[in-house]
Amino acid sequence: MRIFRLINAMAGLLLLAACGNYMPAKYALHTDLVSPYRLDTGDQLRIIVFGQSDLSNTYTVDKAGMISMPLIGQVPARSRTPVEVETAIAAKLRAGYLRRPDVSVEVDRYRPIFVMGEVQASGQYAYVAGQTVQTAIATAGGFSPRANQYTVKVTRSYNGRIETGMLKMTDPVMPGDTIYVGQRFF
């Protein structure tokens, strides 16, 4: 009887220790979902300058956070919304090239997400609008047999800082997120 109590006590302590690793999702991971989309490296933009087919094209935000366009050169894009990039391009075109430029900027392809850890096929995957943690893991082939299906960490860049926290399976994923599925103990 004494051994049975000792085993139960040890099992209880192990469960409490496992709960001690829980980190609820930080406020930043949720506020990013309702704020305007901010561009970053890897986003591909479709830029249309109406009446100027030579300037209208698809441009990718480079590792320095810039896009490079004919005539006007480098335009900062990192941490800006597509509307802010529109305004910056129009201002540069107005300064010596066009009288009243009409510019449209939209995201053509979002930067990829990364799924790591105990999934069937870790790697880089295309972001799909409306994607959740669960659908991102399904894209990576689902959980491996050793996966801890209850604790999934997500790392996200927010206002120039990197934030990591636990998310639920139904929480949305953002472009550029890194999803990590840990290994279970038993």
PyRosetta script that sets phi, psi and omega in degrees:
from pyrosetta import init, pose_from_sequence

init()
pose = pose_from_sequence("MRIFRLINAMAGLLLLAACGNYMPAKYALHTDLVSPYRLDTGDQLRIIVFGQSDLSNTYTVDKAGMISMPLIGQVPARSRTPVEVETAIAAKLRAGYLRRPDVSVEVDRYRPIFVMGEVQASGQYAYVAGQTVQTAIATAGGFSPRANQYTVKVTRSYNGRIETGMLKMTDPVMPGDTIYVGQRFF")
pose.set_psi(1, -40.3)
pose.set_omega(1, -179.7)
pose.set_phi(2, -63.7)
pose.set_psi(2, -39.0)
pose.set_omega(2, 179.0)
pose.set_phi(3, -66.1)
pose.set_psi(3, -39.1)
pose.set_omega(3, 179.1)
pose.set_phi(4, -62.4)
pose.set_psi(4, -42.0)
pose.set_omega(4, 178.1)
pose.set_phi(5, -65.4)
pose.set_psi(5, -39.6)
pose.set_omega(5, 179.1)
pose.set_phi(6, -64.4)
pose.set_psi(6, -42.2)
pose.set_omega(6, 178.1)
pose.set_phi(7, -64.6)
pose.set_psi(7, -42.2)
pose.set_omega(7, 177.7)
pose.set_phi(8, -62.5)
pose.set_psi(8, -41.7)
pose.set_omega(8, 179.3)
pose.set_phi(9, -64.3)
pose.set_psi(9, -41.8)
pose.set_omega(9, 178.4)
pose.set_phi(10, -64.1)
pose.set_psi(10, -42.5)
pose.set_omega(10, 178.9)
pose.set_phi(11, -62.8)
pose.set_psi(11, -40.7)
pose.set_omega(11, 177.8)
pose.set_phi(12, -63.3)
pose.set_psi(12, -42.4)
pose.set_omega(12, 178.1)
pose.set_phi(13, -64.3)
pose.set_psi(13, -38.2)
pose.set_omega(13, 177.2)
pose.set_phi(14, -64.1)
pose.set_psi(14, -40.7)
pose.set_omega(14, 178.6)
pose.set_phi(15, -65.2)
pose.set_psi(15, -41.5)
pose.set_omega(15, 177.5)
pose.set_phi(16, -64.8)
pose.set_psi(16, -38.1)
pose.set_omega(16, 178.5)
pose.set_phi(17, -65.1)
pose.set_psi(17, -37.3)
pose.set_omega(17, 178.8)
pose.set_phi(18, -66.7)
pose.set_psi(18, -35.5)
pose.set_omega(18, 178.9)
pose.set_phi(19, -71.0)
pose.set_psi(19, -23.7)
pose.set_omega(19, 179.9)
pose.set_phi(20, -67.1)
pose.set_psi(20, -18.1)
pose.set_omega(20, 179.1)
pose.set_phi(21, -85.1)
pose.set_psi(21, -5.8)
pose.set_omega(21, -176.3)
pose.set_phi(22, -70.0)
pose.set_psi(22, 128.9)
pose.set_omega(22, 175.4)
pose.set_phi(23, -122.1)
pose.set_psi(23, 111.7)
pose.set_omega(23, 179.2)
pose.set_phi(24, -65.0)
pose.set_psi(24, 155.6)
pose.set_omega(24, -179.2)
pose.set_phi(25, -59.7)
pose.set_psi(25, 134.6)
pose.set_omega(25, -180.0)
pose.set_phi(26, -70.7)
pose.set_psi(26, 156.1)
pose.set_omega(26, -179.8)
pose.set_phi(27, -55.5)
pose.set_psi(27, -37.3)
pose.set_omega(27, -178.2)
pose.set_phi(28, -62.1)
pose.set_psi(28, -32.8)
pose.set_omega(28, -179.0)
pose.set_phi(29, -67.9)
pose.set_psi(29, -25.4)
pose.set_omega(29, -179.7)
pose.set_phi(30, -96.1)
pose.set_psi(30, -33.4)
pose.set_omega(30, -179.3)
pose.set_phi(31, -68.7)
pose.set_psi(31, -27.6)
pose.set_omega(31, 178.8)
pose.set_phi(32, -63.7)
pose.set_psi(32, -23.3)
pose.set_omega(32, -177.7)
pose.set_phi(33, -73.1)
pose.set_psi(33, -27.3)
pose.set_omega(33, -176.7)
pose.set_phi(34, -103.9)
pose.set_psi(34, -8.7)
pose.set_omega(34, 178.9)
pose.set_phi(35, -86.0)
pose.set_psi(35, 160.6)
pose.set_omega(35, 178.9)
pose.set_phi(36, -59.4)
pose.set_psi(36, 148.5)
pose.set_omega(36, -177.8)
pose.set_phi(37, -67.4)
pose.set_psi(37, 129.5)
pose.set_omega(37, 179.2)
pose.set_phi(38, -105.4)
pose.set_psi(38, 132.2)
pose.set_omega(38, -178.1)
pose.set_phi(39, -75.3)
pose.set_psi(39, 155.1)
pose.set_omega(39, 176.7)
pose.set_phi(40, -155.4)
pose.set_psi(40, 177.2)
pose.set_omega(40, -179.0)
pose.set_phi(41, -53.7)
pose.set_psi(41, 131.4)
pose.set_omega(41, 177.8)
pose.set_phi(42, 100.9)
pose.set_psi(42, -16.9)
pose.set_omega(42, 176.3)
pose.set_phi(43, -70.0)
pose.set_psi(43, 139.5)
pose.set_omega(43, 178.1)
pose.set_phi(44, -110.0)
pose.set_psi(44, 126.0)
pose.set_omega(44, -175.4)
pose.set_phi(45, -109.3)
pose.set_psi(45, 139.1)
pose.set_omega(45, 171.0)
pose.set_phi(46, -99.0)
pose.set_psi(46, 113.4)
pose.set_omega(46, -178.2)
pose.set_phi(47, -112.1)
pose.set_psi(47, 125.7)
pose.set_omega(47, 179.7)
pose.set_phi(48, -119.8)
pose.set_psi(48, 122.1)
pose.set_omega(48, 172.1)
pose.set_phi(49, -106.7)
pose.set_psi(49, 105.7)
pose.set_omega(49, -173.2)
pose.set_phi(50, -59.9)
pose.set_psi(50, 130.7)
pose.set_omega(50, -178.8)
pose.set_phi(51, 83.1)
pose.set_psi(51, 0.8)
pose.set_omega(51, -178.8)
pose.set_phi(52, -129.8)
pose.set_psi(52, 82.2)
pose.set_omega(52, -176.2)
pose.set_phi(53, -65.7)
pose.set_psi(53, -24.5)
pose.set_omega(53, 179.0)
pose.set_phi(54, -71.3)
pose.set_psi(54, -25.1)
pose.set_omega(54, -179.9)
pose.set_phi(55, -93.7)
pose.set_psi(55, -23.4)
pose.set_omega(55, -178.8)
pose.set_phi(56, -77.1)
pose.set_psi(56, 124.6)
pose.set_omega(56, -176.4)
pose.set_phi(57, -170.1)
pose.set_psi(57, -177.2)
pose.set_omega(57, 174.4)
pose.set_phi(58, -104.2)
pose.set_psi(58, 130.1)
pose.set_omega(58, -176.8)
pose.set_phi(59, -126.4)
pose.set_psi(59, 143.7)
pose.set_omega(59, 179.9)
pose.set_phi(60, -108.0)
pose.set_psi(60, 137.5)
pose.set_omega(60, 176.2)
pose.set_phi(61, -72.8)
pose.set_psi(61, 120.7)
pose.set_omega(61, -176.0)
pose.set_phi(62, -82.2)
pose.set_psi(62, -178.9)
pose.set_omega(62, -175.4)
pose.set_phi(63, -66.2)
pose.set_psi(63, -19.2)
pose.set_omega(63, 176.2)
pose.set_phi(64, -86.1)
pose.set_psi(64, -3.9)
pose.set_omega(64, 179.5)
pose.set_phi(65, 84.6)
pose.set_psi(65, 20.9)
pose.set_omega(65, -177.2)
pose.set_phi(66, -117.3)
pose.set_psi(66, 158.6)
pose.set_omega(66, 165.6)
pose.set_phi(67, -117.1)
pose.set_psi(67, 150.0)
pose.set_omega(67, -177.5)
pose.set_phi(68, -118.1)
pose.set_psi(68, 120.3)
pose.set_omega(68, -178.4)
pose.set_phi(69, -118.7)
pose.set_psi(69, 152.1)
pose.set_omega(69, 174.9)
pose.set_phi(70, -61.3)
pose.set_psi(70, 151.5)
pose.set_omega(70, -179.3)
pose.set_phi(71, 72.5)
pose.set_psi(71, -51.2)
pose.set_omega(71, -171.8)
pose.set_phi(72, -99.2)
pose.set_psi(72, -12.2)
pose.set_omega(72, 176.4)
pose.set_phi(73, 75.6)
pose.set_psi(73, -137.5)
pose.set_omega(73, -174.7)
pose.set_phi(74, -76.6)
pose.set_psi(74, 135.5)
pose.set_omega(74, 175.4)
pose.set_phi(75, -128.2)
pose.set_psi(75, 123.5)
pose.set_omega(75, 179.2)
pose.set_phi(76, -65.0)
pose.set_psi(76, 134.5)
pose.set_omega(76, -179.2)
pose.set_phi(77, -127.4)
pose.set_psi(77, -28.0)
pose.set_omega(77, -176.5)
pose.set_phi(78, -59.3)
pose.set_psi(78, 134.6)
pose.set_omega(78, 178.5)
pose.set_phi(79, 68.0)
pose.set_psi(79, 10.9)
pose.set_omega(79, 175.6)
pose.set_phi(80, -105.7)
pose.set_psi(80, 156.0)
pose.set_omega(80, 173.8)
pose.set_phi(81, -84.3)
pose.set_psi(81, 161.6)
pose.set_omega(81, 176.2)
pose.set_phi(82, -57.3)
pose.set_psi(82, -34.0)
pose.set_omega(82, 179.0)
pose.set_phi(83, -66.4)
pose.set_psi(83, -39.2)
pose.set_omega(83, 177.9)
pose.set_phi(84, -66.4)
pose.set_psi(84, -35.7)
pose.set_omega(84, 176.3)
pose.set_phi(85, -67.8)
pose.set_psi(85, -40.7)
pose.set_omega(85, 175.1)
pose.set_phi(86, -53.9)
pose.set_psi(86, -49.3)
pose.set_omega(86, -178.5)
pose.set_phi(87, -61.7)
pose.set_psi(87, -42.7)
pose.set_omega(87, -179.7)
pose.set_phi(88, -65.4)
pose.set_psi(88, -41.5)
pose.set_omega(88, 179.0)
pose.set_phi(89, -65.2)
pose.set_psi(89, -45.3)
pose.set_omega(89, -180.0)
pose.set_phi(90, -61.2)
pose.set_psi(90, -40.2)
pose.set_omega(90, 179.5)
pose.set_phi(91, -64.2)
pose.set_psi(91, -41.7)
pose.set_omega(91, 179.4)
pose.set_phi(92, -68.3)
pose.set_psi(92, -37.8)
pose.set_omega(92, 178.6)
pose.set_phi(93, -69.7)
pose.set_psi(93, -35.3)
pose.set_omega(93, 179.8)
pose.set_phi(94, -68.0)
pose.set_psi(94, -25.4)
pose.set_omega(94, -177.5)
pose.set_phi(95, -83.0)
pose.set_psi(95, 54.8)
pose.set_omega(95, 171.5)
pose.set_phi(96, 121.4)
pose.set_psi(96, -4.4)
pose.set_omega(96, -176.9)
pose.set_phi(97, -118.3)
pose.set_psi(97, -45.8)
pose.set_omega(97, -179.0)
pose.set_phi(98, -132.2)
pose.set_psi(98, 146.4)
pose.set_omega(98, -179.5)
pose.set_phi(99, -71.8)
pose.set_psi(99, -55.3)
pose.set_omega(99, -179.1)
pose.set_phi(100, -130.4)
pose.set_psi(100, 79.0)
pose.set_omega(100, -178.7)
pose.set_phi(101, -69.2)
pose.set_psi(101, 136.3)
pose.set_omega(101, 176.2)
pose.set_phi(102, -111.7)
pose.set_psi(102, 106.8)
pose.set_omega(102, -172.2)
pose.set_phi(103, -114.7)
pose.set_psi(103, 139.9)
pose.set_omega(103, 175.2)
pose.set_phi(104, -128.3)
pose.set_psi(104, 130.9)
pose.set_omega(104, 178.5)
pose.set_phi(105, -126.5)
pose.set_psi(105, 129.0)
pose.set_omega(105, 174.7)
pose.set_phi(106, -141.0)
pose.set_psi(106, 154.0)
pose.set_omega(106, 179.4)
pose.set_phi(107, -77.4)
pose.set_psi(107, 119.2)
pose.set_omega(107, 179.0)
pose.set_phi(108, -85.2)
pose.set_psi(108, -42.9)
pose.set_omega(108, 178.5)
pose.set_phi(109, -146.8)
pose.set_psi(109, 127.4)
pose.set_omega(109, 179.9)
pose.set_phi(110, -76.1)
pose.set_psi(110, 158.2)
pose.set_omega(110, 175.9)
pose.set_phi(111, -64.8)
pose.set_psi(111, 154.0)
pose.set_omega(111, -173.5)
pose.set_phi(112, -74.4)
pose.set_psi(112, 165.3)
pose.set_omega(112, 171.0)
pose.set_phi(113, -106.8)
pose.set_psi(113, 162.4)
pose.set_omega(113, -179.6)
pose.set_phi(114, -125.8)
pose.set_psi(114, 132.3)
pose.set_omega(114, 178.3)
pose.set_phi(115, -119.0)
pose.set_psi(115, 123.0)
pose.set_omega(115, -174.4)
pose.set_phi(116, -130.2)
pose.set_psi(116, 169.0)
pose.set_omega(116, 173.6)
pose.set_phi(117, 93.1)
pose.set_psi(117, -140.2)
pose.set_omega(117, -172.7)
pose.set_phi(118, -84.0)
pose.set_psi(118, 65.9)
pose.set_omega(118, 172.1)
pose.set_phi(119, -125.0)
pose.set_psi(119, 165.8)
pose.set_omega(119, -176.4)
pose.set_phi(120, -66.9)
pose.set_psi(120, -38.4)
pose.set_omega(120, -176.6)
pose.set_phi(121, -139.7)
pose.set_psi(121, 86.1)
pose.set_omega(121, 177.5)
pose.set_phi(122, -61.3)
pose.set_psi(122, 148.9)
pose.set_omega(122, 176.1)
pose.set_phi(123, 159.3)
pose.set_psi(123, -166.5)
pose.set_omega(123, -179.4)
pose.set_phi(124, -98.4)
pose.set_psi(124, 134.2)
pose.set_omega(124, -178.3)
pose.set_phi(125, -134.4)
pose.set_psi(125, 151.7)
pose.set_omega(125, 178.1)
pose.set_phi(126, -67.8)
pose.set_psi(126, 137.9)
pose.set_omega(126, 176.2)
pose.set_phi(127, -76.8)
pose.set_psi(127, 137.9)
pose.set_omega(127, 176.4)
pose.set_phi(128, -120.7)
pose.set_psi(128, 130.1)
pose.set_omega(128, -179.4)
pose.set_phi(129, -56.5)
pose.set_psi(129, 136.3)
pose.set_omega(129, -180.0)
pose.set_phi(130, 85.0)
pose.set_psi(130, 6.2)
pose.set_omega(130, -177.7)
pose.set_phi(131, -70.2)
pose.set_psi(131, 140.1)
pose.set_omega(131, 176.0)
pose.set_phi(132, -108.4)
pose.set_psi(132, 173.4)
pose.set_omega(132, 177.3)
pose.set_phi(133, -58.9)
pose.set_psi(133, -42.7)
pose.set_omega(133, -178.3)
pose.set_phi(134, -63.5)
pose.set_psi(134, -44.0)
pose.set_omega(134, -179.9)
pose.set_phi(135, -70.5)
pose.set_psi(135, -30.8)
pose.set_omega(135, 176.0)
pose.set_phi(136, -65.6)
pose.set_psi(136, -41.6)
pose.set_omega(136, 177.9)
pose.set_phi(137, -67.0)
pose.set_psi(137, -38.1)
pose.set_omega(137, 177.4)
pose.set_phi(138, -63.5)
pose.set_psi(138, -36.5)
pose.set_omega(138, 177.0)
pose.set_phi(139, -62.1)
pose.set_psi(139, -32.8)
pose.set_omega(139, 179.6)
pose.set_phi(140, -86.0)
pose.set_psi(140, 16.6)
pose.set_omega(140, 175.9)
pose.set_phi(141, 91.9)
pose.set_psi(141, 2.6)
pose.set_omega(141, 179.6)
pose.set_phi(142, 87.9)
pose.set_psi(142, -178.6)
pose.set_omega(142, -178.7)
pose.set_phi(143, -71.8)
pose.set_psi(143, 148.5)
pose.set_omega(143, 170.6)
pose.set_phi(144, -80.8)
pose.set_psi(144, 167.2)
pose.set_omega(144, -179.9)
pose.set_phi(145, -61.5)
pose.set_psi(145, -24.3)
pose.set_omega(145, -178.5)
pose.set_phi(146, -94.3)
pose.set_psi(146, 5.2)
pose.set_omega(146, -172.2)
pose.set_phi(147, -71.8)
pose.set_psi(147, 141.7)
pose.set_omega(147, 170.0)
pose.set_phi(148, -89.0)
pose.set_psi(148, 103.3)
pose.set_omega(148, -172.5)
pose.set_phi(149, -79.8)
pose.set_psi(149, 0.1)
pose.set_omega(149, -175.9)
pose.set_phi(150, -107.8)
pose.set_psi(150, -14.2)
pose.set_omega(150, 179.1)
pose.set_phi(151, -125.8)
pose.set_psi(151, 106.3)
pose.set_omega(151, 178.6)
pose.set_phi(152, -121.3)
pose.set_psi(152, 122.7)
pose.set_omega(152, 179.3)
pose.set_phi(153, -95.4)
pose.set_psi(153, 142.4)
pose.set_omega(153, 176.3)
pose.set_phi(154, -126.1)
pose.set_psi(154, 131.5)
pose.set_omega(154, 176.1)
pose.set_phi(155, -109.1)
pose.set_psi(155, 129.7)
pose.set_omega(155, -175.3)
pose.set_phi(156, -138.3)
pose.set_psi(156, 143.0)
pose.set_omega(156, 174.3)
pose.set_phi(157, -86.6)
pose.set_psi(157, 127.7)
pose.set_omega(157, -177.9)
pose.set_phi(158, -140.7)
pose.set_psi(158, 119.2)
pose.set_omega(158, -179.4)
pose.set_phi(159, 51.6)
pose.set_psi(159, 41.5)
pose.set_omega(159, 177.8)
pose.set_phi(160, 80.6)
pose.set_psi(160, -0.8)
pose.set_omega(160, 178.2)
pose.set_phi(161, -113.0)
pose.set_psi(161, 152.6)
pose.set_omega(161, 176.7)
pose.set_phi(162, -97.4)
pose.set_psi(162, 123.9)
pose.set_omega(162, 180.0)
pose.set_phi(163, -117.7)
pose.set_psi(163, 140.5)
pose.set_omega(163, 176.8)
pose.set_phi(164, -128.3)
pose.set_psi(164, 137.9)
pose.set_omega(164, 177.9)
pose.set_phi(165, -164.8)
pose.set_psi(165, 171.5)
pose.set_omega(165, 178.4)
pose.set_phi(166, -85.3)
pose.set_psi(166, 138.6)
pose.set_omega(166, 174.4)
pose.set_phi(167, -125.4)
pose.set_psi(167, 156.2)
pose.set_omega(167, 175.0)
pose.set_phi(168, -78.4)
pose.set_psi(168, 161.8)
pose.set_omega(168, 179.6)
pose.set_phi(169, -62.8)
pose.set_psi(169, -26.1)
pose.set_omega(169, -177.4)
pose.set_phi(170, -92.0)
pose.set_psi(170, -1.6)
pose.set_omega(170, 179.3)
pose.set_phi(171, -73.3)
pose.set_psi(171, 144.7)
pose.set_omega(171, -179.8)
pose.set_phi(172, -71.6)
pose.set_psi(172, 153.3)
pose.set_omega(172, 175.8)
pose.set_phi(173, -103.0)
pose.set_psi(173, 147.0)
pose.set_omega(173, 177.0)
pose.set_phi(174, -111.3)
pose.set_psi(174, 155.7)
pose.set_omega(174, 176.5)
pose.set_phi(175, -57.2)
pose.set_psi(175, 138.5)
pose.set_omega(175, 179.3)
pose.set_phi(176, 87.9)
pose.set_psi(176, -4.6)
pose.set_omega(176, -179.9)
pose.set_phi(177, -66.3)
pose.set_psi(177, 149.3)
pose.set_omega(177, 171.1)
pose.set_phi(178, -115.3)
pose.set_psi(178, 121.2)
pose.set_omega(178, -177.8)
pose.set_phi(179, -105.9)
pose.set_psi(179, 128.0)
pose.set_omega(179, -179.4)
pose.set_phi(180, -122.1)
pose.set_psi(180, 122.0)
pose.set_omega(180, 176.9)
pose.set_phi(181, -101.7)
pose.set_psi(181, 120.4)
pose.set_omega(181, -178.1)
pose.set_phi(182, -83.2)
pose.set_psi(182, 176.6)
pose.set_omega(182, -178.9)
pose.set_phi(183, -99.4)
pose.set_psi(183, 141.6)
pose.set_omega(183, 178.5)
pose.set_phi(184, -84.2)
pose.set_psi(184, 159.6)
pose.set_omega(184, -178.0)
pose.set_phi(185, -80.5)
pose.set_psi(185, -34.4)
pose.set_omega(185, -175.6)
pose.set_phi(186, -117.9)
pose.dump_pdb("model.pdb")
